[in-house]
Amino acid sequence: MIKGVMFDFSGTLFRIESAAQWLRAVVVKAGWDAPQGELDACVNRLEELRAQP
């Protein structure tokens, strides 16, 4: 039985970031040294596939 439903229209609980933002954040946090061209290619591929974090 469902007792409640919560909607997050204003992005207070969940925030959708672009593929570029979250991929770069992961690369920085992991301490990887990836060339900008390689990151751009990965971002383009993720966006083609409609990837979300």
MDTraj code that builds the backbone (N, CA, C; nanometers):
import mdtraj as md
import numpy as np

residues = "MET ILE LYS GLY VAL MET PHE ASP PHE SER GLY THR LEU PHE ARG ILE GLU SER ALA ALA GLN TRP LEU ARG ALA VAL VAL VAL LYS ALA GLY TRP ASP ALA PRO GLN GLY GLU LEU ASP ALA CYS VAL ASN ARG LEU GLU GLU LEU ARG ALA GLN PRO".split()
xyz = np.array([
    [0.0843, -0.1170, 0.0000],
    [0.0000, 0.0000, 0.0000],
    [0.0895, 0.1242, 0.0000],
    [0.0620, 0.2170, -0.0896],
    [0.1362, 0.3431, -0.0958],
    [0.0766, 0.4400, 0.0048],
    [0.1614, 0.4936, 0.0931],
    [0.1133, 0.5866, 0.1950],
    [0.1473, 0.7305, 0.1635],
    [0.2332, 0.7517, 0.0662],
    [0.2698, 0.8890, 0.0322],
    [0.3529, 0.8935, -0.0947],
    [0.3510, 1.0077, -0.1567],
    [0.4302, 1.0311, -0.2774],
    [0.4983, 1.1657, -0.2615],
    [0.6257, 1.1707, -0.2970],
    [0.6988, 1.2966, -0.2851],
    [0.7483, 1.3379, -0.4237],
    [0.7274, 1.4630, -0.4577],
    [0.7756, 1.5184, -0.5833],
    [0.8810, 1.6240, -0.5529],
    [0.9823, 1.6291, -0.6357],
    [1.0920, 1.7243, -0.6159],
    [1.1055, 1.8112, -0.7406],
    [1.0108, 1.8997, -0.7601],
    [1.0095, 1.9817, -0.8803],
    [1.1162, 2.0904, -0.8797],
    [1.1567, 2.1369, -0.7649],
    [1.2509, 2.2492, -0.7603],
    [1.3958, 2.2048, -0.7474],
    [1.4202, 2.0741, -0.7504],
    [1.5576, 2.0255, -0.7440],
    [1.6201, 2.0338, -0.6063],
    [1.5392, 2.0255, -0.5017],
    [1.5941, 2.0352, -0.3671],
    [1.6536, 1.9030, -0.3188],
    [1.5999, 1.7915, -0.3638],
    [1.6510, 1.6611, -0.3226],
    [1.7442, 1.6005, -0.4269],
    [1.7089, 1.6147, -0.5510],
    [1.7877, 1.5602, -0.6606],
    [1.8209, 1.6715, -0.7576],
    [1.9442, 1.6718, -0.8041],
    [1.9867, 1.7753, -0.8982],
    [2.0491, 1.7054, -1.0179],
    [1.9961, 1.7312, -1.1356],
    [2.0512, 1.6709, -1.2561],
    [2.1606, 1.7615, -1.3090],
    [2.2794, 1.7060, -1.3215],
    [2.3937, 1.7800, -1.3743],
    [2.4205, 1.7328, -1.5162],
    [2.4863, 1.8157, -1.5917],
    [2.5235, 1.7756, -1.7272],
    [2.6283, 1.6649, -1.7198],
    [2.6399, 1.5899, -1.8280],
    [2.7406, 1.4840, -1.8338],
    [2.8800, 1.5421, -1.8146],
    [2.9038, 1.6601, -1.8701],
    [3.0357, 1.7241, -1.8577],
    [3.0674, 1.7556, -1.7119],
    [2.9692, 1.8089, -1.6388],
    [2.9932, 1.8450, -1.4989],
    [3.0262, 1.7236, -1.4138],
    [2.9461, 1.6187, -1.4259],
    [2.9707, 1.5060, -1.3364],
    [3.0913, 1.4250, -1.3786],
    [3.1204, 1.4156, -1.5096],
    [3.2396, 1.3426, -1.5515],
    [3.3657, 1.4146, -1.5046],
    [3.3685, 1.5455, -1.5194],
    [3.4855, 1.6210, -1.4742],
    [3.5024, 1.6121, -1.3224],
    [3.3920, 1.6135, -1.2493],
    [3.3994, 1.6013, -1.1034],
    [3.4579, 1.4661, -1.0630],
    [3.4180, 1.3604, -1.1324],
    [3.4709, 1.2268, -1.1032],
    [3.6199, 1.2205, -1.1338],
    [3.6591, 1.2767, -1.2479],
    [3.7999, 1.2748, -1.2881],
    [3.8858, 1.3502, -1.1865],
    [3.8389, 1.4662, -1.1432],
    [3.9143, 1.5456, -1.0452],
    [3.9230, 1.4719, -0.9120],
    [3.8094, 1.4189, -0.8654],
    [3.8088, 1.3510, -0.7356],
    [3.8973, 1.2262, -0.7365],
    [3.9023, 1.1578, -0.8511],
    [3.9849, 1.0376, -0.8617],
    [4.1330, 1.0709, -0.8799],
    [4.1619, 1.1970, -0.9095],
    [4.3002, 1.2375, -0.9279],
    [4.3596, 1.1967, -1.0616],
    [4.2742, 1.1721, -1.1592],
    [4.3210, 1.1316, -1.2915],
    [4.3670, 1.2529, -1.3703],
    [4.4623, 1.2317, -1.4568],
    [4.5104, 1.3372, -1.5453],
    [4.4675, 1.3017, -1.6873],
    [4.3475, 1.3432, -1.7242],
    [4.2935, 1.3124, -1.8568],
    [4.3030, 1.4354, -1.9456],
    [4.3533, 1.4184, -2.0687],
    [4.3599, 1.5316, -2.1613],
    [4.2200, 1.5851, -2.1924],
    [4.2094, 1.7156, -2.2129],
    [4.0799, 1.7791, -2.2382],
    [4.0088, 1.7164, -2.3581],
    [4.0832, 1.6848, -2.4633],
    [4.0224, 1.6241, -2.5817],
    [3.9588, 1.4895, -2.5523],
    [4.0237, 1.4123, -2.4663],
    [3.9697, 1.2819, -2.4276],
    [3.8429, 1.2985, -2.3443],
    [3.8448, 1.3942, -2.2524],
    [3.7250, 1.4220, -2.1724],
    [3.6101, 1.4679, -2.2612],
    [3.6395, 1.5567, -2.3556],
    [3.5356, 1.6060, -2.4464],
    [3.4745, 1.4921, -2.5276],
    [3.5579, 1.3997, -2.5742],
    [3.5081, 1.2853, -2.6508],
    [3.4175, 1.1976, -2.5640],
    [3.4568, 1.1759, -2.4395],
    [3.3746, 1.0966, -2.3473],
    [3.2425, 1.1660, -2.3178],
    [3.2474, 1.2965, -2.2971],
    [3.1253, 1.3733, -2.2706],
    [3.0318, 1.3647, -2.3904],
    [3.0854, 1.3807, -2.5099],
    [3.0019, 1.3724, -2.6301],
    [2.9346, 1.2365, -2.6409],
    [3.0083, 1.1314, -2.6114],
    [2.9508, 0.9964, -2.6184],
    [2.8429, 0.9775, -2.5121],
    [2.8683, 1.0233, -2.3915],
    [2.7675, 1.0134, -2.2854],
    [2.6406, 1.0890, -2.3227],
    [2.6559, 1.2078, -2.3805],
    [2.5391, 1.2876, -2.4187],
    [2.4626, 1.2228, -2.5336],
    [2.5334, 1.1587, -2.6265],
    [2.4666, 1.0864, -2.7352],
    [2.3790, 0.9746, -2.6795],
    [2.4261, 0.9116, -2.5735],
    [2.3532, 0.8008, -2.5114],
    [2.2524, 0.8481, -2.4070],
    [2.2428, 0.9797, -2.3881],
    [2.1504, 1.0405, -2.2904],
    [2.1811, 0.9960, -2.1477],
    [2.3098, 0.9851, -2.1177],
    [2.3522, 0.9399, -1.9848],
    [2.3236, 1.0459, -1.8794],
    [2.2851, 1.0012, -1.7628],
    [2.2623, 1.0878, -1.6475],
    [2.3391, 1.0307, -1.5299],
    [2.3851, 1.1181, -1.4421],
    [2.4582, 1.0689, -1.3249],
    [2.3704, 0.9869, -1.2329],
])
top = md.Topology()
chain = top.add_chain()
for i, resn in enumerate(residues, 1):
    res = top.add_residue(resn, chain, resSeq=i)
    for name in ("N", "CA", "C"):
        top.add_atom(name, md.element.get_by_symbol(name[0]), res)
traj = md.Trajectory(xyz[None], top)
